[in-house]
Amino acid sequence: MHPVLLKLGSFSIYTYGFFIAMGFIAGILLAKSEAKKLGEDPEKIMDLSFYVLIAAILGSRLLYIFINPEIFLSDILEIFRIWNGGLVFYGGFIAALIVGLSYLKIKKMPLWRTMDIAALSLVLGQFLGRLGCFSAGCCYGKACNLPWAVTFTNPDTLAPIGIPLHPTQLYHAISNLSIFVFLWFFRRRKKFSGQLFWLYVMLYAVSRSFIEIFRGDFRGEPVFGVLSVAQAIGIIMAPAAVIMMIILRKQGSKIL
C-alpha cells in the first residue's frame, strides 16, 4: 500500500526492503536466543545466519530472474533492484539449505537440532517479509469482490491500480504467523530432533500451494500447464517432509 516508507530528497527507504531487513533481524535474534536455551554456541548460530542470509537473497533472486527473464532483458540493472520486489522463497530456501548444511557439516554442529532452531526463525522472518510484499504490491492476488478485497492506489505500487484484489500477501502473512505460533508452542512437545523443521516444511508447502490459487501475478510458465512453480515444488516438499519425519521417528532421533 505504501511502497516508500520514508523519502528524504533523493534518498528513499523502501517499505519492502525495511520489512525484509526486519524479518532477517528478528529471525537472527530469535535463533540466538533459542540457541542459548538449548546450550548451543550463539556465535556459531550468528555466523550460520549470516551465510544463510546471503545465500537466501541470492537464491531467491536467481529463481525470480529464471522465472521472469523478460523483466531483465530490457534493463539488466533491474537484477540488483530488489527493493522493487522479486524474491522467490523456494529459491532462497534451497540455496540457504545447501549453504546451511555445508556449514553445519564443517563446524560439526548437531544437524536436526539446529534445523529446528532455524525453522522458527525462518517462518517468523517470512511473516514480516510478507508485510513488505503487501506494502510494495508484489505477489498480488486475482480480482475479486469479497468484503476483504484490497484496492491499490499508490502509483508506485507493483499491483494493478484501482482493481479490488485478493490480499494474497496478507493470506501468506497470516499463514506464516499461524505456523510460527503452532511451532512455538509445539517445540517443547516434539518427540525427536528435526520434527519442527519438517513440520514447518510440510505446513508451509500445503498453505503456500493453496494460496497460490488466488495469486494474480505472473510466476513463470505453468508446470504441466496447470501448476505454478511454487505448487510443483510444494507437491514434492510436503510428502518429502512426511517421509523424513517417519524416518527420523523410526530411527529414534534423540533430542540432543
N, C-alpha and C positions, 0 to 999 in steps of 0.2 A: 504494500500500500504506500510505503514511503521509502523509495529506493535510496535516497540520500539522507543519511542521519544528520549530518552536520556539514555546512559549507562555509568556509572562510576564504573569501576571494576566489582564487583558482584552486584552492585545496579543498577536497571533498572527502568525507568519511562515509563510505557506503554501508548501508544497513546490513546488507548481505554479508559483507566481509566482517563487520562487527560481530554479528551473531555466530559466524563460523569460528572467529577467534575466541569468543566467549565459550563456545562449545568445547574447543580444544583445551582451554584453560580449566574449565570445570571438570573435564574428564581426567586431566592430569592430576589435579588436586585430589580428586576422589580416589584415583589409583594409588597415589602416595599414602593417603590416609588408610585405605584398606590393606596396603602392604605392611604398614606398621602394625596393624591389628593382628595380621597373620604371621608376623615375625619375619617378613621378607625385607631385603635391603631396599629402602626407599630410593636411594641414589641410583641403583640399577634400574628401578622402575622408571625413574625420571629419564635416564638415558634411553631406555627402551621406548618411552613415549615420544622422545624427540625423533628417533629414527622412523618410528611408525608414522608420525605426523607427516614427515617429508614424503614417505612412500605413499601415504593415503592421498595427499594432494596431487602428486604426480600421476598415480594410478587412476584416480577419479577423473582427472582432466584428460588423460590419454584416451580413456574409454569414451568420453564425451566427444572428443575430436574424431575418433574412429566411427562413432555412430552418426555424427553430423559434420562430415568433411566439407560440405558446401559452404558452411558458415565461415570457414577459414581460408578458402581458396581465393576469395576476393580481398581479404585483408589478413595477412599472415600474423600480424601483431595481435590479432584478436585472441590468439592462443594464450597470451600472457594476461589478458584482462579478466581474471577470474572473478573480479567484483561485479561483473555483468551476469554472474551465474554460470552454470555449466560444469558442475561436478557430479559425476555419476557414482553413486555409493558403491555399487558392486565392484567397479574398477578400483576404487580406493581400498575396499575390503580385501580383495585378492592380493593387491600389491603389499598392503600392510601385513597381511597374514604371512606372506613369503618372507618379508624382511623380519617380522617378529619371531617367526620360528627359527630363522637363521641366528638371530641374536640370542635367543634362549639356549640354543644348542652350543653356541660359542661360550657363553657365560655359565653354562651348566645350571641354569635355573629350572625349578620344577615346572614342567610344561603346563599341565592342566590346571594347577592351582593358579598360575599366572594368567592363564586364559580366562579363568573365572573372574579374576580382578578386571581384566580388560573388557569383558562383556558389559559389566556395569558402567564403566567409563564410556564405552563406545555408544551405548544407547542413550545415555544422558547427553552426550555431545550431539547426537543426531537430533534429539528433541530441540535443542537450541538452534541447530543449523536449519531445521525446517521453518522456524520462525523467521530466519533470514530469507528463506525461499519465498515466504509469504510477503515479506516486505519488498523484495525485488520483483515479484510477479512471475518468477520462473516456476517450472513444474506445475503449471496451472491446469485447471480441470476443464471438462466439457461444459458447454452451455446447458443451463437448467433453469427451472422456475421454482425451485424449492425455497422455503422460507429463509433458509440459512445461506442462500446463494450470495456470492460477493461480486461486486462490480468494481473493476479497477478504473480509475480516472486519471491517475498521475501520468503525464506524457512520457515520463522516463521509465515507466513500468515495462516489463518484458511480456506481460499478459495482454490479450486483446482488450482494448478500451471500450467501455460502455456496454459490455455484454455480461449479464448475470452468469456466473460460473460456479461449478463445484469448487469449494475451497479445499482442494486436494492437499495443499501444503499443510493445512490445519488437520486434515484427516491423518496425515503422516505424523504430525507433531503429537496429536492425542494418542495415536497408536504407540509411538515410541515412549511417551511418558507412561502409558499403561504397562508396557513391557518392563520399563525400569522399576516401577513400583512393585510389580509382581516379583521380579528377580531380587529386589532389595529385601523383601520380607521372606522370600524363599531361601535366600542364601544360607541361613542358619539351619535349614532343614534338609539341605542337599545330602544325598547319600554317597556321592563319590565326586572326586575332583574331575572337572570338565563338564559336569552336569549343567552348571549355569551357562557356560559358553554355548553348548549345543542346544539348550533350551532357547537361548537368545536367537541363534541361527534359525531354528525351526519357526519360532513365533514371528520373527521378522520376515522370513520368506513367505509365510502364509499371509500375513497382513499386507505386505507390500504387493504381492500378486493380486490380492483383492482390490486394493486401492487403485492399482493400475487400470482397472476397468473404467474408472471415472476421469482418468487423465486425458487432457486435450492437446497437450504439447507434442511436438514431433520427437520421438525417441528412437529413431532408426527404423529401418525396414522390418516389418513383422517377421518373426521366425515361423516358418511353415505357413506364412500368410495369415496367421491367427494371433500368435503370442508376441508380446513385446519382449525386448531383450531381458528386462528385469523379470518378467514372468517365466521365461525359459530358464533363466538361472535359478529362480526360486523353486521351480519344479524339480530341479536337481538337488538343491540345497536342503529342502525340507526333509525328504526321505533319507538323505545322507546323514542329517542330524539325528534322526530317529535311530538309524543303524549304529551310529557312533555311540549313542547313549546305551544301547543294548550291549554293545561290545564292552564298553567301559564298566558297565554294571556287572556283566558276567565275569570280567577279569578281577572284579572285587577291588577296583581302584580305590585306594585309601585317600582320605582327606589329609594330605600332607602339608 
